[in-house]
Amino acid sequence: MKDIGNSSIFTEEEEELFLLRNKQGKIVGIKDLKQANF
């Protein structure tokens, strides 16, 4: 994921949360991520 560089819209913390939730099946895409409002 480090290859993305400046095109990434996530901070490292958000990316970790996204990947964690994705593994849990709670979030499956950017739309869901934006609606989740951590």
PQR file with spaces between the fields and no chain letter, atoms N, CA, C, O and H, PARSE charges and radii, in Angstrom:
ATOM       1  N    MET     1       0.833   -1.211    0.000 -0.4000 1.5000
ATOM       2  CA   MET     1       0.000    0.000    0.000 -0.0000 2.0000
ATOM       3  C    MET     1       0.872    1.268    0.000  0.5500 1.7000
ATOM       4  O    MET     1       0.390    2.349   -0.339 -0.5500 1.4000
ATOM       5  N    LYS     2       2.131    1.139    0.373 -0.4000 1.5000
ATOM       6  CA   LYS     2       3.020    2.296    0.441 -0.0000 2.0000
ATOM       7  C    LYS     2       3.287    2.879   -0.944  0.5500 1.7000
ATOM       8  O    LYS     2       3.651    4.050   -1.056 -0.5500 1.4000
ATOM       9  H    LYS     2       2.522    0.261    0.649  0.4000 1.0000
ATOM      10  N    ASP     3       3.112    2.090   -1.995 -0.4000 1.5000
ATOM      11  CA   ASP     3       3.405    2.527   -3.358 -0.0000 2.0000
ATOM      12  C    ASP     3       2.481    3.645   -3.828  0.5500 1.7000
ATOM      13  O    ASP     3       2.824    4.385   -4.750 -0.5500 1.4000
ATOM      14  H    ASP     3       2.816    1.139   -1.904  0.4000 1.0000
ATOM      15  N    ILE     4       1.323    3.772   -3.206 -0.4000 1.5000
ATOM      16  CA   ILE     4       0.304    4.707   -3.671 -0.0000 2.0000
ATOM      17  C    ILE     4       0.806    6.151   -3.627  0.5500 1.7000
ATOM      18  O    ILE     4       0.511    6.940   -4.525 -0.5500 1.4000
ATOM      19  H    ILE     4       1.045    3.170   -2.457  0.4000 1.0000
ATOM      20  N    GLY     5       1.554    6.494   -2.597 -0.4000 1.5000
ATOM      21  CA   GLY     5       2.129    7.825   -2.491 -0.0000 2.0000
ATOM      22  C    GLY     5       1.076    8.899   -2.310  0.5500 1.7000
ATOM      23  O    GLY     5       0.139    8.724   -1.531 -0.5500 1.4000
ATOM      24  H    GLY     5       1.794    5.853   -1.867  0.4000 1.0000
ATOM      25  N    ASN     6       1.219   10.008   -3.017 -0.4000 1.5000
ATOM      26  CA   ASN     6       0.358   11.171   -2.836 -0.0000 2.0000
ATOM      27  C    ASN     6      -1.074   10.951   -3.296  0.5500 1.7000
ATOM      28  O    ASN     6      -1.961   11.731   -2.947 -0.5500 1.4000
ATOM      29  H    ASN     6       1.981   10.150   -3.649  0.4000 1.0000
ATOM      30  N    SER     7      -1.310    9.911   -4.067 -0.4000 1.5000
ATOM      31  CA   SER     7      -2.667    9.668   -4.559 -0.0000 2.0000
ATOM      32  C    SER     7      -3.551    9.044   -3.478  0.5500 1.7000
ATOM      33  O    SER     7      -4.764    8.927   -3.650 -0.5500 1.4000
ATOM      34  H    SER     7      -0.590    9.278   -4.351  0.4000 1.0000
ATOM      35  N    SER     8      -2.934    8.645   -2.367 -0.4000 1.5000
ATOM      36  CA   SER     8      -3.704    8.033   -1.284 -0.0000 2.0000
ATOM      37  C    SER     8      -4.504    9.087   -0.537  0.5500 1.7000
ATOM      38  O    SER     8      -3.976   10.140   -0.180 -0.5500 1.4000
ATOM      39  H    SER     8      -1.948    8.739   -2.228  0.4000 1.0000
ATOM      40  N    ILE     9      -5.794    8.797   -0.298 -0.4000 1.5000
ATOM      41  CA   ILE     9      -6.639    9.743    0.438 -0.0000 2.0000
ATOM      42  C    ILE     9      -6.690    9.394    1.917  0.5500 1.7000
ATOM      43  O    ILE     9      -7.359   10.067    2.701 -0.5500 1.4000
ATOM      44  H    ILE     9      -6.223    7.941   -0.587  0.4000 1.0000
ATOM      45  N    PHE    10      -5.975    8.331    2.295 -0.4000 1.5000
ATOM      46  CA   PHE    10      -6.001    7.877    3.682 -0.0000 2.0000
ATOM      47  C    PHE    10      -4.746    8.301    4.422  0.5500 1.7000
ATOM      48  O    PHE    10      -3.659    8.310    3.844 -0.5500 1.4000
ATOM      49  H    PHE    10      -5.431    7.784    1.659  0.4000 1.0000
ATOM      50  N    THR    11      -4.882    8.654    5.697 -0.4000 1.5000
ATOM      51  CA   THR    11      -3.717    8.699    6.562 -0.0000 2.0000
ATOM      52  C    THR    11      -3.376    7.253    6.893  0.5500 1.7000
ATOM      53  O    THR    11      -4.179    6.358    6.630 -0.5500 1.4000
ATOM      54  H    THR    11      -5.764    8.646    6.166  0.4000 1.0000
ATOM      55  N    GLU    12      -2.205    7.009    7.463 -0.4000 1.5000
ATOM      56  CA   GLU    12      -1.827    5.632    7.783 -0.0000 2.0000
ATOM      57  C    GLU    12      -2.812    5.028    8.771  0.5500 1.7000
ATOM      58  O    GLU    12      -3.156    3.850    8.668 -0.5500 1.4000
ATOM      59  H    GLU    12      -1.552    7.736    7.676  0.4000 1.0000
ATOM      60  N    GLU    13      -3.268    5.833    9.733 -0.4000 1.5000
ATOM      61  CA   GLU    13      -4.223    5.335   10.729 -0.0000 2.0000
ATOM      62  C    GLU    13      -5.541    4.956   10.072  0.5500 1.7000
ATOM      63  O    GLU    13      -6.095    3.895   10.358 -0.5500 1.4000
ATOM      64  H    GLU    13      -2.989    6.789    9.817  0.4000 1.0000
ATOM      65  N    GLU    14      -6.046    5.813    9.195 -0.4000 1.5000
ATOM      66  CA   GLU    14      -7.303    5.524    8.496 -0.0000 2.0000
ATOM      67  C    GLU    14      -7.160    4.290    7.623  0.5500 1.7000
ATOM      68  O    GLU    14      -8.079    3.478    7.516 -0.5500 1.4000
ATOM      69  H    GLU    14      -5.596    6.675    8.963  0.4000 1.0000
ATOM      70  N    GLU    15      -5.982    4.157    6.993 -0.4000 1.5000
ATOM      71  CA   GLU    15      -5.749    3.009    6.124 -0.0000 2.0000
ATOM      72  C    GLU    15      -5.780    1.725    6.945  0.5500 1.7000
ATOM      73  O    GLU    15      -6.349    0.720    6.519 -0.5500 1.4000
ATOM      74  H    GLU    15      -5.235    4.816    7.080  0.4000 1.0000
ATOM      75  N    GLU    16      -5.158    1.766    8.136 -0.4000 1.5000
ATOM      76  CA   GLU    16      -5.169    0.589    9.011 -0.0000 2.0000
ATOM      77  C    GLU    16      -6.592    0.250    9.430  0.5500 1.7000
ATOM      78  O    GLU    16      -6.977   -0.919    9.418 -0.5500 1.4000
ATOM      79  H    GLU    16      -4.696    2.583    8.482  0.4000 1.0000
ATOM      80  N    LEU    17      -7.371    1.250    9.796 -0.4000 1.5000
ATOM      81  CA   LEU    17      -8.765    1.026   10.180 -0.0000 2.0000
ATOM      82  C    LEU    17      -9.560    0.464    9.018  0.5500 1.7000
ATOM      83  O    LEU    17     -10.366   -0.451    9.187 -0.5500 1.4000
ATOM      84  H    LEU    17      -7.058    2.199    9.806  0.4000 1.0000
ATOM      85  N    PHE    18      -9.323    1.024    7.822 -0.4000 1.5000
ATOM      86  CA   PHE    18     -10.020    0.558    6.628 -0.0000 2.0000
ATOM      87  C    PHE    18      -9.694   -0.900    6.356  0.5500 1.7000
ATOM      88  O    PHE    18     -10.589   -1.704    6.094 -0.5500 1.4000
ATOM      89  H    PHE    18      -8.667    1.767    7.685  0.4000 1.0000
ATOM      90  N    LEU    19      -8.409   -1.243    6.418 -0.4000 1.5000
ATOM      91  CA   LEU    19      -7.998   -2.623    6.147 -0.0000 2.0000
ATOM      92  C    LEU    19      -8.556   -3.557    7.212  0.5500 1.7000
ATOM      93  O    LEU    19      -8.992   -4.667    6.906 -0.5500 1.4000
ATOM      94  H    LEU    19      -7.682   -0.590    6.630  0.4000 1.0000
ATOM      95  N    LEU    20      -8.542   -3.105    8.469 -0.4000 1.5000
ATOM      96  CA   LEU    20      -9.063   -3.923    9.563 -0.0000 2.0000
ATOM      97  C    LEU    20     -10.552   -4.179    9.378  0.5500 1.7000
ATOM      98  O    LEU    20     -11.009   -5.318    9.462 -0.5500 1.4000
ATOM      99  H    LEU    20      -8.188   -2.203    8.717  0.4000 1.0000
ATOM     100  N    ARG    21     -11.302   -3.116    9.125 -0.4000 1.5000
ATOM     101  CA   ARG    21     -12.751   -3.263    8.941 -0.0000 2.0000
ATOM     102  C    ARG    21     -13.055   -4.078    7.693  0.5500 1.7000
ATOM     103  O    ARG    21     -14.017   -4.846    7.660 -0.5500 1.4000
ATOM     104  H    ARG    21     -10.931   -2.190    9.057  0.4000 1.0000
ATOM     105  N    ASN    22     -12.224   -3.904    6.662 -0.4000 1.5000
ATOM     106  CA   ASN    22     -12.421   -4.648    5.429 -0.0000 2.0000
ATOM     107  C    ASN    22     -12.278   -6.145    5.694  0.5500 1.7000
ATOM     108  O    ASN    22     -13.043   -6.949    5.162 -0.5500 1.4000
ATOM     109  H    ASN    22     -11.443   -3.280    6.689  0.4000 1.0000
ATOM     110  N    LYS    23     -11.298   -6.515    6.518 -0.4000 1.5000
ATOM     111  CA   LYS    23     -11.103   -7.920    6.873 -0.0000 2.0000
ATOM     112  C    LYS    23     -12.308   -8.446    7.634  0.5500 1.7000
ATOM     113  O    LYS    23     -12.665   -9.618    7.511 -0.5500 1.4000
ATOM     114  H    LYS    23     -10.677   -5.862    6.950  0.4000 1.0000
ATOM     115  N    GLN    24     -12.931   -7.582    8.416 -0.4000 1.5000
ATOM     116  CA   GLN    24     -14.090   -7.987    9.212 -0.0000 2.0000
ATOM     117  C    GLN    24     -15.367   -7.986    8.382  0.5500 1.7000
ATOM     118  O    GLN    24     -16.423   -8.399    8.861 -0.5500 1.4000
ATOM     119  H    GLN    24     -12.640   -6.630    8.515  0.4000 1.0000
ATOM     120  N    GLY    25     -15.270   -7.522    7.136 -0.4000 1.5000
ATOM     121  CA   GLY    25     -16.422   -7.530    6.242 -0.0000 2.0000
ATOM     122  C    GLY    25     -17.408   -6.404    6.498  0.5500 1.7000
ATOM     123  O    GLY    25     -18.540   -6.454    6.016 -0.5500 1.4000
ATOM     124  H    GLY    25     -14.412   -7.187    6.747  0.4000 1.0000
ATOM     125  N    LYS    26     -16.996   -5.383    7.253 -0.4000 1.5000
ATOM     126  CA   LYS    26     -17.922   -4.300    7.582 -0.0000 2.0000
ATOM     127  C    LYS    26     -17.883   -3.185    6.544  0.5500 1.7000
ATOM     128  O    LYS    26     -18.862   -2.461    6.363 -0.5500 1.4000
ATOM     129  H    LYS    26     -16.076   -5.342    7.644  0.4000 1.0000
ATOM     130  N    ILE    27     -16.750   -3.051    5.864 -0.4000 1.5000
ATOM     131  CA   ILE    27     -16.614   -2.002    4.853 -0.0000 2.0000
ATOM     132  C    ILE    27     -16.048   -2.619    3.584  0.5500 1.7000
ATOM     133  O    ILE    27     -15.045   -3.331    3.628 -0.5500 1.4000
ATOM     134  H    ILE    27     -15.955   -3.639    6.011  0.4000 1.0000
ATOM     135  N    VAL    28     -16.683   -2.348    2.467 -0.4000 1.5000
ATOM     136  CA   VAL    28     -16.271   -2.996    1.225 -0.0000 2.0000
ATOM     137  C    VAL    28     -15.868   -2.001    0.145  0.5500 1.7000
ATOM     138  O    VAL    28     -15.561   -2.415   -0.973 -0.5500 1.4000
ATOM     139  H    VAL    28     -17.498   -1.769    2.431  0.4000 1.0000
ATOM     140  N    GLY    29     -15.857   -0.695    0.443 -0.4000 1.5000
ATOM     141  CA   GLY    29     -15.461    0.263   -0.579 -0.0000 2.0000
ATOM     142  C    GLY    29     -15.383    1.681   -0.058  0.5500 1.7000
ATOM     143  O    GLY    29     -15.726    1.960    1.091 -0.5500 1.4000
ATOM     144  H    GLY    29     -16.106   -0.359    1.351  0.4000 1.0000
ATOM     145  N    ILE    30     -14.924    2.580   -0.928 -0.4000 1.5000
ATOM     146  CA   ILE    30     -14.755    3.979   -0.552 -0.0000 2.0000
ATOM     147  C    ILE    30     -16.078    4.606   -0.118  0.5500 1.7000
ATOM     148  O    ILE    30     -16.114    5.352    0.861 -0.5500 1.4000
ATOM     149  H    ILE    30     -14.645    2.354   -1.861  0.4000 1.0000
ATOM     150  N    LYS    31     -17.159    4.315   -0.831 -0.4000 1.5000
ATOM     151  CA   LYS    31     -18.470    4.865   -0.467 -0.0000 2.0000
ATOM     152  C    LYS    31     -18.828    4.484    0.964  0.5500 1.7000
ATOM     153  O    LYS    31     -19.254    5.329    1.751 -0.5500 1.4000
ATOM     154  H    LYS    31     -17.130    3.709   -1.626  0.4000 1.0000
ATOM     155  N    ASP    32     -18.652    3.194    1.298 -0.4000 1.5000
ATOM     156  CA   ASP    32     -18.971    2.732    2.644 -0.0000 2.0000
ATOM     157  C    ASP    32     -18.064    3.405    3.667  0.5500 1.7000
ATOM     158  O    ASP    32     -18.504    3.757    4.762 -0.5500 1.4000
ATOM     159  H    ASP    32     -18.307    2.507    0.659  0.4000 1.0000
ATOM     160  N    LEU    33     -16.791    3.583    3.303 -0.4000 1.5000
ATOM     161  CA   LEU    33     -15.843    4.224    4.207 -0.0000 2.0000
ATOM     162  C    LEU    33     -16.288    5.647    4.522  0.5500 1.7000
ATOM     163  O    LEU    33     -16.265    6.065    5.680 -0.5500 1.4000
ATOM     164  H    LEU    33     -16.433    3.298    2.414  0.4000 1.0000
ATOM     165  N    LYS    34     -16.691    6.390    3.494 -0.4000 1.5000
ATOM     166  CA   LYS    34     -17.119    7.773    3.686 -0.0000 2.0000
ATOM     167  C    LYS    34     -18.400    7.837    4.512  0.5500 1.7000
ATOM     168  O    LYS    34     -18.581    8.771    5.292 -0.5500 1.4000
ATOM     169  H    LYS    34     -16.709    6.049    2.554  0.4000 1.0000
ATOM     170  N    GLN    35     -19.283    6.869    4.354 -0.4000 1.5000
ATOM     171  CA   GLN    35     -20.543    6.858    5.099 -0.0000 2.0000
ATOM     172  C    GLN    35     -20.343    6.413    6.548  0.5500 1.7000
ATOM     173  O    GLN    35     -21.173    6.694    7.412 -0.5500 1.4000
ATOM     174  H    GLN    35     -19.136    6.110    3.720  0.4000 1.0000
ATOM     175  N    ALA    36     -19.242    5.722    6.801 -0.4000 1.5000
ATOM     176  CA   ALA    36     -19.019    5.157    8.131 -0.0000 2.0000
ATOM     177  C    ALA    36     -18.740    6.237    9.175  0.5500 1.7000
ATOM     178  O    ALA    36     -19.158    6.110   10.326 -0.5500 1.4000
ATOM     179  H    ALA    36     -18.567    5.494    6.099  0.4000 1.0000
ATOM     180  N    ASN    37     -18.027    7.309    8.775 -0.4000 1.5000
ATOM     181  CA   ASN    37     -17.696    8.391    9.714 -0.0000 2.0000
ATOM     182  C    ASN    37     -17.140    7.870   11.029  0.5500 1.7000
ATOM     183  O    ASN    37     -17.693    8.129   12.098 -0.5500 1.4000
ATOM     184  H    ASN    37     -17.688    7.412    7.840  0.4000 1.0000
ATOM     185  N    PHE    38     -16.071    7.154   10.941 -0.4000 1.5000
ATOM     186  CA   PHE    38     -15.353    6.551   12.090 -0.0000 2.0000
ATOM     187  C    PHE    38     -15.789    7.083   13.440  0.5500 1.7000
ATOM     188  O    PHE    38     -15.265    6.658   14.469 -0.5500 1.4000
ATOM     189  H    PHE    38     -15.621    6.943   10.073  0.4000 1.0000
